[in-house]
Amino acid sequence: MIVKILKITVLILVSLVVSCTNSVDPDCDIYRNGIIEVDIPDTVKVNQEYEIEVAYGAPNLCYQFKELTTEFSNNNLTISAAICDNSNSDEDCPQSPLYGEETTTVVFKTEGGYSVFINDDSFYKTVWVE
């Protein structure tokens, strides 16, 4: 019985997702406050590659992940997620929130403390590079 309910639930969710635009429009409205969490060590070694996991989300399923960017500037690392708002006034968006994870690789080139920012300007944590 539980399996049957789960199958029905999955079918409903899939049909709701399909009702939104399936492709990412290159000219879409970008939602930039989508990063929820970043899994990055407190201490790393200089010139060593580190894979970091980034969790992102958006208010509903008409949003779609576009890209994850990392940018080093002085001793700052900024991690941003571009999430497209594919909704339009003619369609109803499923109200289930969008959630996903992406992995990216970073390399810290100099020793010292790095301030990590997410969503363009929100301080997240300090990473120490040895």
N, C-alpha and C positions, 0 to 999 in steps of 0.2 A: 504494500500500500504506500509506504514512504517513497519507494523508488518511483512509483507511478506519479506521485505528487511532484517529486523532483524533476522528472522528465517534462511534465506539463509546465512547471515553472521555467525551466530552461527554454522550452519552445516559446513561451510568452516573451522572455527577455530577448531571445534572438530576433523575434519578429519586431520588437520595439527598436532594437538597434538597427535593423535593416530599414526601418522607416525613416531614419535620418540619412543624410548624405554620407555615402560610403567613402568618397575620395576627398583628400585634403585639397581644398581650393587654395591655390598659391596666393590669392588676393584676400584671403579670409581675415576676419577680425581676430587679432591675436590676444589671447588671455595670458598674461605673464605672471600671475601670482599663483601658479599651479604647484610649485614644489612644496611637498609636505614634510619630507625628511630626507637627509643625506647620510649615508653610512660611510664615514671617512675616519681613519684612525686619528688619534690625538697626537701621535708622534710618528714621523716617517723619516726615511733616509733620503739624502740629496741624490738626485739623478736616478732614482729608482722608480719604475712604473708601478702605479697603484690603481687597481680597478675599484671604482666607487659605485655604489648603488644609489640611485635617486628615485624616490617615490613621488609621484605626482597625482594630482586630482583636479577635478572641475565639477561644477554644480550638477551637470546632467550629461546624458549620453549623446547629445548633439555636439559636444566638444570632442576634438580628436587630437591626439598627440602629433606634433609636427617635428620638433627637433629639440635636442638638448645641447646647450653650448657651455663651454668653460672658457674663461678668460683670465689670464694672469696680468696684473698691473702692479708694478712695484712688489710689495709683499701682501698683495690681496689676490684672492681667488674668488671669482664670481661665477656661480653656477645658475643658469637660467633654463627654463623650459618654455618653449613656445607651444601653446595649445590653441588650436583653431576653434573658433565658435562657428560651426556650420549651420546653425539654426537660421531660419528666416521667418518672417511673419506669417507665412502660409502653412507652416507645419507645427505640430505639437511635439515637444521634446520629451522623451521618457525622463521621469524625474529621479531615476536612480543615478547616483553620482558616478562619474568616471573615476577610475583608479587604475594606475599602472606603475610599472617599474622599468627603468632603463639603467644600463651599465655604461660607464665611460671610463677612460683611462686618463690619469693625470701624472705629470712628472714635475716635481718641485726642483728648480734649477739652482737655488742658493739656500744656504743655511739660515736659520732664524725662525721667528714666529710669523705665520701667515694668518691673516684674518680671512675667514671664509664667509662669503655673502651668498644668500639665495634670493631668488625672485628679484634680481637686479640690485636691491639696496638693503635688504634685511640681514643684519649680522646674525650668523649662525653659531660659529665657534672659532677658536684659535687652534691651528695645527702647528706643531713644532717640528722643524726640519733639522736633522742632525747630520 
